[in-house]
Structure formats: C-alpha cells, structure tokens
Amino acid sequence: MVSAIAEAPAYSPKFYAFYNALGFADMDTEAKALKELGYAGVSVVLGDGYGKLPKLVEVYERHGLEVLSLYLNVDEKPLPEAFLAHLKQRNALAEVTVTKKGPNTVAALKQSADMAQKLGVKLTLYPHAGFSVATMQDALDLIDEVDHPNLGVSFNLAHFLKVEDVATLEEVIRQSAPHLFCVNTNGANVGGKSWDELIMRLGEGDFPQEQLLRVLQEVGYQGPVGMQCFGVKGDKLGNLRLSIEAWNAARQSL
C-alpha cells in the first residue's frame, strides 16, 4: 500500500487589480481580460470611475467579477451614500483617506461607518503618506476614537514603506490583524524614496512578497488583496499578466 501526504493548499486570498491598472481597452474587454488572468475583480475605483460605477458593476458582475472598493476621502463630512449604494450588499469596501483631521472627523467617520454598515459595505481607513492618517498606528488610534465595528484599516505596502520602518512590518500586521479589512501590495524596493521605486509591477523590486504573505497567513487573514499600479510604466495588460504570475509564485512558495 502506498501512502501519500497531501500538500497543504496554497494561501489564496482573493486578488484584485486597482482601477489605476486599467485603461488599456473598453470596460467589457478589460473585465474579460481580468477574468481570464485570474483576478477576482477591480478595487480602489476613483476619478471617472464614480460616474461609470453602475455600468462598471453591471459589466464586472456579468463576467463573474467583483467591484471590491471605492477610494474616497473623509475629513469632516460623511461619505456620500449615493456612491456606496451601488455596492449595496456586495461585501464591498469604502477605502477612505483622511487628508486633514479636524474637530468633526470622528463624527463624520462614525456616521459614514453606520451608513455603510446599513448598506452592507465595510469602511476601512487607507493610510496615505503626507496625510493626517499616514501610518498604520495613526489609523488604529483613529479606529479607537471612532469606536465603530464597521471601521477597519487597509494595509498599503507602498505607503508603509514610504513612512514606516520595514523592520516593523510583521509586528504592525500582527497588531493590526483584528481590524484589518484589506491589504494592498505591489512590487517595491526596500529603502526606496520615490513612488517609482515604491510602486512597481509585482515580481519587480527587492521587497520579499513572501514575507508579507507569510505573516498574513500566520494571523489568519482571509480578506481581499488589491494590487496598486499607480504610475507603473509599460504595457498595462502585460503588467497584469506578469503581476498575477508573480503573485501566484509567491503564494505557492509559502
């Protein structure tokens, strides 16, 4: 009798392309390409995407894909319900920056989190270099202030490397795990200063993606992972193909 030890399944969180990865074809063609490549859908929809949101949702869902998240800002006014309503009851996210925290920010976030919860949308802080909420600790402190179960945080590798110490990455993920609603990654150079060093196609740069995936797996993170593509040069469809190949290789190496 021959016995065999089954291999553990690869770590497989859903993987999304940021909206800024697109723009190489019409909406239907892009959705078909993402589906064929193995992406779960598109995330961090911004800019002209808001006007196209109803159509974007319709087209992507027809292809079996998801529109995961919108990219919005909350300083002192609650989010517009009209945008979030298009993602009602779809396990979607509103990833929000806080450009400048003011006396009404906590109340605005509390109202936004409550409104989003009623729509079945999660609200997650998006730390952004140069903004009032720039670090993961900034976000966790604000989460404590708001004290709402529907407010979490997104980890964004590029912004983390820009303003925080890479040596603390694993501890930051562990500390954030109870509030971690989303993870956003990309290829990057550790020690990079400019965005073209900190935002690359996956598979490029010297940041070890396996390190990030390993600690996410360790803390039991099963949420979505988005791929930042801001300013990435080259053929967009080719970048998407090479990036998901690198993503799969990193997952399978764990």
JOUR-V753431 format. One record per residue. N is the residue number from 0. PHI is phi in radians with two decimals (* if undefined). Layout:
N;PHI + N;PHI
//
This chain:
0;* + 1;-1.77 + 2;-1.78 + 3;-2.41 + 4;-1.72 + 5;-1.20 + 6;-1.29 + 7;-1.15 + 8;-1.11 + 9;-1.13 + 10;-1.10 + 11;-2.37 + 12;-1.15 + 13;-1.11 + 14;-2.11 + 15;-2.10 + 16;-1.65 + 17;-1.05 + 18;-0.99 + 19;-1.31 + 20;-1.44 + 21;-1.66 + 22;1.83 + 23;-1.77 + 24;-2.87 + 25;-1.27 + 26;-1.00 + 27;-1.15 + 28;-1.14 + 29;-1.14 + 30;-1.08 + 31;-1.07 + 32;-1.14 + 33;-1.09 + 34;-1.08 + 35;-1.14 + 36;-1.35 + 37;1.88 + 38;-1.29 + 39;-1.44 + 40;2.70 + 41;-2.16 + 42;-2.38 + 43;0.89 + 44;-1.30 + 45;-2.54 + 46;1.03 + 47;-1.16 + 48;-1.11 + 49;-1.12 + 50;-1.16 + 51;-1.62 + 52;-0.98 + 53;-1.00 + 54;-1.18 + 55;-1.03 + 56;-1.08 + 57;-1.08 + 58;-1.17 + 59;-1.16 + 60;-1.18 + 61;-1.12 + 62;-1.61 + 63;1.32 + 64;-2.01 + 65;-2.11 + 66;-1.67 + 67;-1.34 + 68;-2.63 + 69;-1.88 + 70;-1.92 + 71;-2.35 + 72;-2.18 + 73;-2.21 + 74;-1.86 + 75;-2.40 + 76;-2.19 + 77;-1.06 + 78;-1.14 + 79;-1.29 + 80;-1.09 + 81;-1.02 + 82;-1.20 + 83;-1.17 + 84;-1.06 + 85;-1.20 + 86;-1.92 + 87;-0.97 + 88;0.96 + 89;-2.13 + 90;0.97 + 91;-1.63 + 92;-2.25 + 93;-1.93 + 94;-1.62 + 95;-2.07 + 96;-1.60 + 97;-2.18 + 98;-1.14 + 99;-2.50 + 100;-1.25 + 101;-2.26 + 102;-1.13 + 103;-1.83 + 104;-1.10 + 105;-1.06 + 106;-1.13 + 107;-1.13 + 108;-1.22 + 109;-1.12 + 110;-1.13 + 111;-1.14 + 112;-1.12 + 113;-1.19 + 114;-1.09 + 115;-1.11 + 116;-1.06 + 117;-1.13 + 118;-1.58 + 119;1.36 + 120;-2.00 + 121;-1.58 + 122;-1.84 + 123;-2.39 + 124;-1.24 + 125;-2.01 + 126;-1.01 + 127;-2.38 + 128;-0.92 + 129;1.56 + 130;-1.72 + 131;-1.05 + 132;-1.76 + 133;-1.92 + 134;-2.05 + 135;-1.10 + 136;-1.16 + 137;-0.96 + 138;-1.16 + 139;-1.12 + 140;-1.11 + 141;-1.22 + 142;-1.03 + 143;-1.09 + 144;-1.14 + 145;-1.24 + 146;0.96 + 147;-2.29 + 148;-1.13 + 149;-1.69 + 150;-2.01 + 151;-2.27 + 152;-2.38 + 153;-1.80 + 154;-1.51 + 155;-2.14 + 156;-1.01 + 157;-1.06 + 158;-1.26 + 159;-1.07 + 160;-1.14 + 161;-1.20 + 162;-2.16 + 163;-2.18 + 164;-1.54 + 165;-1.03 + 166;-1.14 + 167;-1.66 + 168;-0.95 + 169;-1.15 + 170;-1.15 + 171;-1.09 + 172;-1.10 + 173;-1.09 + 174;-1.13 + 175;-1.47 + 176;-0.86 + 177;-1.13 + 178;-2.02 + 179;-1.44 + 180;-1.68 + 181;-2.74 + 182;-2.23 + 183;-2.15 + 184;-2.36 + 185;-3.10 + 186;-1.23 + 187;-2.82 + 188;-1.76 + 189;-1.11 + 190;1.55 + 191;-1.15 + 192;-1.95 + 193;-1.57 + 194;-1.13 + 195;-1.27 + 196;-1.60 + 197;-1.76 + 198;-2.29 + 199;-2.23 + 200;-1.07 + 201;-1.02 + 202;1.75 + 203;-1.86 + 204;1.45 + 205;-1.84 + 206;-1.22 + 207;-1.42 + 208;-1.00 + 209;-1.05 + 210;-1.11 + 211;-1.11 + 212;-1.11 + 213;-1.14 + 214;-1.27 + 215;-1.10 + 216;-1.13 + 217;-1.07 + 218;-1.48 + 219;1.39 + 220;-1.24 + 221;-2.15 + 222;-1.40 + 223;-1.33 + 224;-2.19 + 225;-1.82 + 226;-1.98 + 227;-1.24 + 228;-2.31 + 229;-1.04 + 230;1.32 + 231;-1.23 + 232;-1.53 + 233;1.78 + 234;-1.21 + 235;-1.13 + 236;-1.14 + 237;-1.09 + 238;-1.10 + 239;-1.10 + 240;-1.16 + 241;-1.17 + 242;-1.18 + 243;-1.28 + 244;-1.13 + 245;-1.17 + 246;-1.06 + 247;-1.13 + 248;-1.12 + 249;-1.13 + 250;-1.08 + 251;-1.29 + 252;-1.50 + 253;-1.21
//
